[in-house]
Amino acid sequence: MSNPADYELDPQIAALLKRNEQGLVPAIAQADSGEVLMLAWMDDHALAHTLATRKGTYFSRSRGEYWIKGETSGHTQEVLGVRLDCDGDTILLTVRQRGAACHTGDRTCFDAKVLLGDDS
């Protein structure tokens, strides 16, 4: 396994990012079908690793370490595209998800609680 911390982000891309106080940017993973799967966090190294390997790579705020989606579960994300929003403060990954995206075993992290939904 390659270490995400060893990857450096292109300075031109890095200049576009607006990070929080911890140096992180929220990253939304969306299936190639359009389904929103999850939200996680990236720093420059995680984004650089994702761009270089096409594997969804994130930074865990609770564990303080990098994780590559599916490395332990087998539920991998093949990254098909990466976009930055207009403000540079959110990353959108288009992925081919294999297995569950959520740590609970659900396909998406947005299945658990519906606050307002279509009744039809």
C-alpha positions in Angstrom: 0.0 0.0 0.0 1.2 3.5 -0.8 1.3 6.1 2.0 -0.9 9.1 1.2 1.4 11.3 3.3 4.1 10.7 0.6 2.0 12.4 -2.1 2.3 16.1 -2.8 -0.5 18.1 -4.3 0.2 20.2 -7.4 0.7 23.8 -6.2 -1.8 25.1 -8.8 -4.5 22.8 -7.4 -3.5 23.5 -3.8 -3.9 27.3 -4.4 -7.6 26.7 -5.4 -8.5 25.1 -2.1 -10.1 26.8 0.9 -9.4 24.6 3.9 -10.8 24.7 7.5 -8.7 25.3 10.5 -7.4 21.7 10.5 -6.3 22.0 6.8 -9.2 19.9 5.6 -11.8 20.2 2.8 -15.1 18.3 2.8 -15.3 15.7 0.0 -18.6 14.3 -1.3 -18.5 10.9 -3.0 -21.2 10.5 -5.6 -21.8 7.3 -7.5 -21.6 7.4 -11.3 -25.4 6.9 -11.2 -25.8 10.3 -9.5 -26.6 8.8 -6.0 -24.9 10.7 -3.2 -23.0 8.2 -1.1 -21.0 9.9 1.7 -19.2 12.9 2.9 -15.6 12.6 4.3 -12.6 14.9 4.7 -9.5 15.4 2.6 -6.2 17.3 3.1 -3.7 18.0 0.3 -2.1 14.6 0.7 -5.3 12.7 0.5 -6.4 14.6 -2.6 -3.0 14.1 -4.2 -3.2 10.4 -3.5 -6.7 10.2 -4.9 -5.7 12.0 -8.1 -2.6 9.8 -8.6 -4.2 6.4 -7.8 -7.9 6.9 -8.5 -8.7 5.4 -5.1 -11.0 7.3 -2.7 -8.5 8.5 -0.1 -9.6 10.5 3.0 -8.4 11.8 6.3 -10.1 10.6 9.5 -10.7 13.4 11.9 -11.4 11.0 14.8 -8.4 8.7 14.2 -6.1 11.4 12.9 -5.0 9.2 10.0 -5.5 8.5 6.3 -7.8 5.8 5.0 -8.3 4.5 1.6 -11.9 3.5 1.0 -12.3 -0.3 0.9 -8.8 -1.1 2.1 -10.1 -3.1 5.0 -13.7 -3.7 4.0 -13.2 -4.4 0.3 -15.9 -1.8 -0.4 -13.7 0.2 -2.8 -14.2 3.4 -4.6 -12.7 3.7 -8.1 -12.5 7.5 -8.7 -13.8 8.4 -12.1 -13.7 12.2 -11.7 -12.9 15.0 -9.3 -14.4 18.4 -9.3 -14.0 21.5 -7.1 -17.0 23.7 -6.3 -17.1 27.4 -7.3 -15.7 28.6 -3.9 -13.0 26.0 -3.6 -14.3 24.7 -0.3 -15.9 21.4 -1.3 -14.6 18.5 -3.4 -16.9 16.3 -5.4 -15.7 12.8 -6.4 -17.6 10.7 -9.0 -16.9 7.1 -8.1 -17.7 3.6 -9.0 -18.6 2.2 -5.6 -18.1 -1.6 -5.0 -20.2 -2.6 -2.0 -21.4 -0.4 0.8 -20.2 3.2 1.0 -21.2 3.7 4.6 -19.4 2.1 7.6 -22.8 0.8 8.8 -23.0 -1.5 5.8 -25.6 0.6 3.9 -25.0 1.5 0.3 -25.1 5.3 1.2 -24.6 7.2 4.4 -27.8 9.1 3.7 -30.3 6.1 4.2 -30.6 6.2 8.0 -32.7 9.3 8.7 -35.0 11.0 6.3 -36.1 14.4 7.6 -38.2 15.3 4.6 -38.9 13.1 1.7 -41.1 12.4 -1.2 -44.4 10.7 -0.1 -45.3 9.5 -3.5 
